[in-house]
Amino acid sequence: MNRRWHRAHERLDSTAQAVLEPDFAPMREAAIRRIDAIQLARYAATRNHLGGAVSALSPYITHGFTRLPEIAARLRRRGALPVEHKYVFELGWRAFFRHAWGHLGQGLLDDLHEGPLPRAAYANELPADIREARTGVPVIDQAVAMLYRSGWLHNHARMWLASYVVHIRKVHWRAGADWLYGHLLDGDLASNHLSWQWVAGTGSHKPYLFNAENVARYAPPAWHSAGTVIDTSYETLDLIARGRQRIAAPAATGPGLDEPTLLATPPVEALAAFGAVEALAVFGAGPAAAAPDTAQVRGRAVWLIHPWALDELPADVSPDTLRIAVLPQECWARLPWSAQRWQFVLTRMAALAPAAVWAAPTAALVDALRAARQVHGIDDPHLPAALRRFKLTPEPALFPAVERPCSSFTQYWTRATKHVKDVGELLADLPGAAPPPAAQAELFSR
Ligand SMILES: Cc1cc2nc3c(=O)[nH]c(=O)nc-3n(C[C@H](O)[C@H](O)[C@H](O)COP(=O)(O)OP(=O)(O)OC[C@H]3O[C@@H](n4cnc5c(N)ncnc54)[C@H](O)[C@@H]3O)c2cc1C
């Protein structure tokens, strides 16, 4: 056995014993530190392990602390970065899901096509034993506990959790997706709901299934699930997924955990980050501190700070532009968030030093903003349509826009990276890109 192979496997063994459980400081510096810590050389070989070299950047990307072009540019500074690198490929998945959302609109909330069973075969509610981490299947209970503790899960843990919910417990993917979205710090309607559809088989050709052996390979011992319902062959799991039987949790499975409440209004503690807003001044229900105020913005240029655009303001925004933080009520009416997520987002929003925070129904926000001379900001599809009509700047994209709707990632990826070999070429094509340094110019012209 050669020594290099041996060392690589020693590293994999130690990855298999660990679980990455990052914490997420709501600061831009934390996002930048995390980009600079990405281990590109270890990523592909270890990314499926719960202790693997993944970047844990997703909460920062979802909430716009940083964007794909910035991540790619910082990585590219280290040297050549082929677009086929597994890390770039994963960034491509995010871009693909956004592309799909652009074409599907609200349609992503419904089955894209029929899955292994008709819609009526699935329950609409997530059972309490799953929500309370007491299914008796260690991989599921560990995943739920980690989700509540940290607001984040490794991709493999998300896939296992979703597969168990849909194919073993026969709960419709939408119930699981809505629940997970609220507890994740990175909950993104496209990446989350379309991934659930992919696992469920309503957005892919077959259900995603996993067994205890798979868990034992990629997760540490506390997650291993020998002797449980998933300790079986893939043939049996496929029969379960295509059969109508709902497999219940065993009767006695321990006390479990309390599910953190999902909140449709920001918790007072999180609003306290804004200082001036002291009490329940939200969504028009409380004191006027968070109500939209036409007089404040009349005739002014306004920059909108919202939960999906928490980057620094672009350098060309004039210093006399008024920063208004907005929380459009409708965003949480149907899909509420955990207190942890509210805290993460509002702490950063407050640090961007807005002149005001307006928590109100969209119509009230729009009415007040109409008095402004100009309204700028970065667009995001999570925002209500009426706010997006202010002609916000599109989210900075790394990959070129693909106009034709793509029904698969492969189709999207082929079009988005046609004739492109290195990430440097994508960056050079971005609006306002600096010309590549002389040494690299040669590389691009090959
Ligand atoms: C059921 C399910 C639900 C999910 N829900 C979300 C969600 O709400 N928000 C979210 O950002 N991702 C979601 N994902 C995708 C993926 O699990 C996370 O993006 C990833 O685990 C985040 O960890 P990371 O930053 O360490 O990823 P890394 O492996 O370091 O990847 C870097 C970045 O690439 C993007 N990315 C990586 N894998 C995927 C993927 N499969 N799909 C889309 N983008 C990807 C993310 O922006 C991620 O931050 C979901 C996946 C599944 C299976």
The ligand as a Tripos MOL2 file, in Angstrom:
@<TRIPOS>MOLECULE
LIG
   53    58     1     0     0
SMALL
NO_CHARGES

@<TRIPOS>ATOM
      1 C1        -33.4090   18.2950    1.7050 C.3       1 LIG1
      2 C2        -32.4000   19.3760    1.4100 C.ar      1 LIG1
      3 C3        -32.6650   20.6870    1.7590 C.ar      1 LIG1
      4 C4        -31.7390   21.7030    1.4650 C.ar      1 LIG1
      5 N1        -32.0420   22.9930    1.8060 N.ar      1 LIG1
      6 C5        -31.1660   23.9870    1.5100 C.ar      1 LIG1
      7 C6        -31.4730   25.3360    1.8400 C.ar      1 LIG1
      8 O1        -32.5370   25.6570    2.3660 O.2       1 LIG1
      9 N2        -30.5300   26.2920    1.5640 N.ar      1 LIG1
     10 C7        -29.3390   25.9850    0.9650 C.ar      1 LIG1
     11 O2        -28.5210   26.8820    0.7420 O.2       1 LIG1
     12 N3        -29.0520   24.7040    0.5990 N.ar      1 LIG1
     13 C8        -29.9170   23.7060    0.8660 C.ar      1 LIG1
     14 N4        -29.6090   22.4140    0.5140 N.ar      1 LIG1
     15 C9        -28.3740   22.1620   -0.2450 C.3       1 LIG1
     16 C10       -27.1390   21.7990    0.5860 C.3       1 LIG1
     17 O3        -27.4470   20.7940    1.5020 O.3       1 LIG1
     18 C11       -26.5700   23.0030    1.3480 C.3       1 LIG1
     19 O4        -26.3910   24.0960    0.4800 O.3       1 LIG1
     20 C12       -25.1960   22.6560    1.9330 C.3       1 LIG1
     21 O5        -25.2740   21.5300    2.7550 O.3       1 LIG1
     22 C13       -24.6770   23.8530    2.7270 C.3       1 LIG1
     23 O6        -23.4840   23.5280    3.3770 O.3       1 LIG1
     24 P1        -22.0930   24.1220    2.9070 P.3       1 LIG1
     25 O7        -22.1980   25.6020    2.8150 O.co2     1 LIG1
     26 O8        -21.0490   23.5480    3.7970 O.co2     1 LIG1
     27 O9        -21.9360   23.4980    1.4630 O.3       1 LIG1
     28 P2        -20.6400   23.2670    0.5860 P.3       1 LIG1
     29 O10       -20.5810   21.8200    0.2740 O.co2     1 LIG1
     30 O11       -19.4500   23.8730    1.1880 O.co2     1 LIG1
     31 O12       -21.0410   24.0140   -0.7730 O.3       1 LIG1
     32 C14       -20.8130   25.4130   -0.9670 C.3       1 LIG1
     33 C15       -22.0950   26.1080   -1.3540 C.3       1 LIG1
     34 O13       -22.6240   25.5640   -2.5530 O.3       1 LIG1
     35 C16       -24.0470   25.5330   -2.5000 C.3       1 LIG1
     36 N5        -24.4980   24.1350   -2.4920 N.ar      1 LIG1
     37 C17       -23.7930   23.0390   -2.1170 C.ar      1 LIG1
     38 N6        -24.5200   21.9200   -2.3080 N.ar      1 LIG1
     39 C18       -25.7080   22.3310   -2.8000 C.ar      1 LIG1
     40 C19       -26.8870   21.6500   -3.2010 C.ar      1 LIG1
     41 N7        -26.9930   20.3170   -3.1580 N.pl3     1 LIG1
     42 N8        -27.9180   22.3900   -3.6360 N.ar      1 LIG1
     43 C20       -27.8430   23.7430   -3.7260 C.ar      1 LIG1
     44 N9        -26.7540   24.4350   -3.3760 N.ar      1 LIG1
     45 C21       -25.7010   23.7430   -2.9200 C.ar      1 LIG1
     46 C22       -24.4470   26.2050   -1.2010 C.3       1 LIG1
     47 O14       -24.6630   27.5760   -1.4440 O.3       1 LIG1
     48 C23       -23.2210   25.9730   -0.3420 C.3       1 LIG1
     49 O15       -23.0880   26.9170    0.7120 O.3       1 LIG1
     50 C24       -30.5230   21.3780    0.7900 C.ar      1 LIG1
     51 C25       -30.2540   20.0480    0.4490 C.ar      1 LIG1
     52 C26       -31.1800   19.0560    0.7560 C.ar      1 LIG1
     53 C27       -30.8630   17.6430    0.3670 C.3       1 LIG1
@<TRIPOS>BOND
     1     1     2 1
     2     2     3 ar
     3     2    52 ar
     4     3     4 ar
     5     4     5 ar
     6     4    50 ar
     7     5     6 ar
     8     6     7 ar
     9     6    13 1
    10     7     8 2
    11     7     9 ar
    12     9    10 ar
    13    10    11 2
    14    10    12 ar
    15    12    13 ar
    16    13    14 ar
    17    14    15 1
    18    14    50 ar
    19    15    16 1
    20    16    17 1
    21    16    18 1
    22    18    19 1
    23    18    20 1
    24    20    21 1
    25    20    22 1
    26    22    23 1
    27    23    24 1
    28    24    25 2
    29    24    26 1
    30    24    27 1
    31    27    28 1
    32    28    29 2
    33    28    30 1
    34    28    31 1
    35    31    32 1
    36    32    33 1
    37    33    34 1
    38    33    48 1
    39    34    35 1
    40    35    36 1
    41    35    46 1
    42    36    37 ar
    43    36    45 ar
    44    37    38 ar
    45    38    39 ar
    46    39    40 ar
    47    39    45 ar
    48    40    41 1
    49    40    42 ar
    50    42    43 ar
    51    43    44 ar
    52    44    45 ar
    53    46    47 1
    54    46    48 1
    55    48    49 1
    56    50    51 ar
    57    51    52 ar
    58    52    53 1
@<TRIPOS>SUBSTRUCTURE
     1 LIG1         1 GROUP 0 **** ****
